[in-house]
Amino acid sequence: MSINIFDARPEYNTWLGKINPGIKLLVATVVTLLLVFTVDAVTGTVALVLEMIALVIAGFKPFNLLARFWPILLATLLSGWGTAILAEKTGTVLLDFAYITITTGSLASGVGIMMRGLAMTMPALMLMLTTDPTELGDSLAQTYKLPARFVLAALAALRLVGIMFSEWNTLGAARRARGVGARNGVLGTAKSVCGQVFTLLVQAIRRGTRLAMTMEARGFGAGQRTWARVPTHSSKDLVFALTWLAIPVIAYSISLYAGTLKLVFGSF
């Protein structure tokens, strides 16, 4: 299975690509944490709709993003389905088959978890697709004063993510060319994928070891460092922060007004 979700990111050139990476990281983290505490469908749905509107205004196509990152979409769907099956059975019974029972109450819980998951995903996708790892490293080191050793290691890891996906595609093509795992059914495919994952893990460990030794030899672990680029701030950063931070506030307010607000530690 080919995965190219990190290739060719024109989103760097959008309006969001010009926002200070450190501000984007902080805002995305705060928005995500604020959405963690809600489990009702209204809050998650409103937040998701507002995030999509913000992304459309910035030049994105949110539905294309979800299609591009289909594993995340699949994970949220499965989490919603699992919650609907396991949640407390209240209300009218909608489905009663074998060991599966779904009621209106459990379905609402499942939809709430799914919407919350999608709403929490959007800020992370926005950050990842519009942020150059080098600029993010500069901002973390100079704006937030994080240790250079940690920043450079994180930057190297981010750079290797795309390489790992490329190597996954190369391994898959090589195994298909050799007929490994072909026409062996579900079990054969699962065994083939496990073998490919193990091979990629070995390559990742080897590459990480070589990279760590190279960085250490070139003095990347030195205490005091200078930086070629200085991160800048502008009024766009303030507009961006206020806009995205307003999303969970509006979502909570609408849910509270509608009387549907439900938090992880109980109804409001």
C-alpha positions in Angstrom: 0.0 0.0 0.0 1.5 3.3 -1.1 1.6 6.2 1.4 2.6 9.6 0.2 0.8 11.9 2.6 3.9 14.0 3.3 5.0 14.5 -0.3 4.9 17.8 -2.1 3.3 20.2 0.4 2.2 23.4 -1.5 0.5 24.4 1.8 3.8 26.1 2.8 2.9 29.0 0.4 -0.6 29.6 1.9 -1.5 32.4 4.3 -1.1 29.9 7.2 2.4 29.0 6.0 3.5 32.6 6.8 2.4 32.4 10.5 5.2 32.0 13.1 5.6 28.2 13.6 5.9 28.6 17.4 2.5 30.5 17.5 0.9 27.8 15.4 2.2 25.0 17.7 1.0 26.8 20.9 -2.4 27.6 19.4 -2.9 24.0 18.0 -2.0 22.6 21.4 -4.4 24.8 23.4 -7.3 24.2 21.0 -6.7 20.4 21.1 -6.5 20.4 24.9 -9.7 22.5 25.2 -11.6 20.0 23.0 -10.4 17.0 25.0 -12.8 17.7 27.9 -16.0 17.5 25.8 -17.9 14.4 24.7 -21.1 15.7 23.4 -21.8 15.7 19.6 -22.8 19.4 19.4 -19.5 20.8 20.7 -17.4 18.6 18.5 -19.5 19.2 15.4 -19.6 23.0 15.8 -15.8 23.1 16.4 -15.2 20.9 13.3 -17.4 23.1 11.1 -15.7 26.2 12.3 -12.3 24.7 11.7 -13.3 23.7 8.2 -14.5 27.2 7.5 -11.2 28.6 8.7 -9.2 26.2 6.6 -11.4 27.0 3.5 -10.8 30.7 4.0 -7.0 30.0 4.3 -7.1 28.2 0.9 -7.5 24.6 2.0 -9.9 21.9 1.0 -10.7 20.1 4.3 -12.4 17.1 2.7 -9.3 16.5 0.6 -7.2 16.6 3.8 -9.4 14.0 5.4 -9.2 11.8 2.3 -5.4 12.3 2.1 -5.1 11.3 5.8 -7.6 8.5 5.6 -6.0 6.5 8.4 -7.0 9.3 10.8 -10.5 9.4 9.4 -10.7 5.6 9.8 -9.5 5.8 13.4 -12.1 8.3 14.3 -14.9 6.3 12.7 -13.8 3.2 14.5 -13.6 5.0 17.8 -17.1 6.4 17.3 -18.4 2.9 16.4 -16.7 1.3 19.4 -18.1 3.9 21.8 -21.6 3.4 20.4 -21.3 -0.3 21.2 -19.7 0.0 24.6 -21.4 3.2 26.0 -24.2 3.1 28.5 -27.5 2.0 26.8 -30.0 4.7 27.3 -33.0 5.8 25.2 -34.6 3.9 22.4 -33.0 0.7 21.0 -31.9 1.3 17.4 -30.0 -2.0 16.8 -30.1 -5.3 18.7 -28.1 -8.0 16.9 -26.3 -10.8 18.7 -24.0 -9.1 21.3 -24.3 -5.7 19.7 -26.9 -3.3 21.1 -27.0 0.4 20.1 -29.5 2.9 21.5 -30.0 6.6 20.9 -28.0 7.4 23.9 -25.0 5.2 23.0 -25.2 6.4 19.4 -25.0 10.0 20.6 -22.0 9.2 22.6 -20.3 7.6 19.6 -21.0 10.5 17.4 -19.7 12.9 20.0 -16.4 11.0 20.3 -16.1 10.8 16.5 -16.8 14.5 16.0 -14.4 15.4 18.9 -11.7 13.3 17.3 -12.0 15.0 13.9 -12.1 18.4 15.5 -8.9 17.6 17.5 -7.3 16.4 14.3 -7.7 19.5 12.2 -5.3 21.8 14.2 -2.6 19.1 14.1 -3.0 18.7 10.3 -3.0 22.5 9.9 0.3 22.7 11.9 1.9 19.8 10.1 1.0 20.8 6.6 1.8 24.5 6.8 5.0 24.4 8.9 8.5 23.9 7.7 10.4 21.7 10.2 13.5 24.0 10.0 11.4 27.1 10.8 9.7 25.3 13.7 13.1 24.4 15.1 14.2 28.0 14.9 11.1 29.1 16.7 11.4 26.5 19.4 15.0 27.3 20.1 14.8 31.1 20.0 11.2 32.0 21.0 10.6 29.3 23.6 14.3 28.9 24.6 14.2 25.1 24.4 17.6 23.3 24.6 19.3 23.2 21.2 20.1 19.5 21.6 16.4 18.7 22.0 15.4 21.0 19.1 17.9 19.6 16.7 17.0 16.1 17.5 13.3 16.8 17.0 14.1 18.5 13.7 16.1 15.5 12.5 13.3 13.2 13.5 10.7 15.3 11.6 13.0 15.3 8.5 13.2 11.5 8.7 9.4 11.1 8.7 9.1 11.7 5.0 12.1 9.4 4.3 10.4 6.6 6.3 7.2 6.9 4.2 9.3 6.8 1.0 11.2 3.8 2.2 7.8 2.1 3.0 6.7 2.6 -0.5 10.0 1.3 -1.9 9.8 -1.8 0.3 6.3 -2.4 -0.8 7.2 -2.1 -4.5 10.2 -4.5 -4.0 8.1 -7.1 -2.2 5.4 -7.0 -4.9 8.0 -7.3 -7.6 9.2 -10.5 -5.9 5.7 -11.8 -5.4 5.9 -11.7 -1.6 2.4 -11.8 -0.1 0.7 -11.8 -3.4 -2.7 -13.6 -3.6 -2.3 -15.2 -0.1 -5.6 -13.9 1.3 -6.0 -11.9 4.5 -3.6 -13.9 6.6 -0.9 -13.7 3.9 -1.4 -10.0 3.5 -1.2 -9.5 7.3 2.0 -11.5 7.4 3.5 -9.6 4.6 2.7 -6.3 6.2 4.2 -7.4 9.5 7.4 -8.4 7.7 7.5 -5.1 5.9 7.0 -3.2 9.2 9.8 -5.1 10.8 12.2 -4.3 7.9 11.3 -0.7 8.1 11.9 -0.7 11.9 15.4 -2.1 11.4 16.2 0.5 8.8 14.9 3.3 11.0 17.0 2.1 13.9 20.1 1.9 11.7 19.5 5.3 10.1 18.8 6.9 13.5 22.0 5.5 15.0 24.1 6.8 12.1 22.4 10.2 12.2 23.0 10.5 16.0 26.7 9.6 15.6 27.1 12.1 12.7 25.4 14.9 14.6 27.5 14.3 17.7 30.7 14.2 15.6 29.8 17.6 14.0 29.2 19.2 17.3 25.4 19.4 17.3 25.5 18.7 21.0 27.4 21.9 21.8 26.0 24.0 24.6 26.0 27.5 23.0 24.8 27.8 19.4 24.1 30.5 16.9 21.2 30.5 14.5 21.1 31.5 10.9 17.4 32.7 10.9 15.6 34.8 13.5 11.8 34.1 13.8 9.6 37.1 13.3 6.2 38.0 14.6 3.5 40.1 13.0 -0.1 41.2 13.3 -1.1 38.1 11.3 0.1 35.9 14.2 -2.4 37.7 16.5 -5.3 37.4 14.1 -4.5 33.7 13.6 -4.3 33.0 17.4 -7.5 34.9 18.2 -9.4 33.2 15.4 -8.4 29.7 16.3 -8.7 30.2 20.0 -12.3 31.5 19.4 -13.3 28.2 17.9 -13.5 26.1 21.1 -15.0 29.0 22.9 -17.8 29.4 20.4 -18.4 25.6 20.3 -18.7 25.4 24.1 -21.0 28.5 24.2 -23.4 27.1 21.6 -23.5 23.7 23.3 -24.1 25.3 26.7 -26.9 27.5 25.2 -28.5 24.4 23.6 -28.3 22.5 26.9 -26.3 19.6 25.4 -22.8 20.4 26.9 -21.4 17.2 28.4 -17.9 17.0 29.8 -15.7 13.9 30.4 -16.3 14.3 34.2 -20.1 14.7 33.9 -22.8 16.9 32.4 -22.4 20.7 32.9 
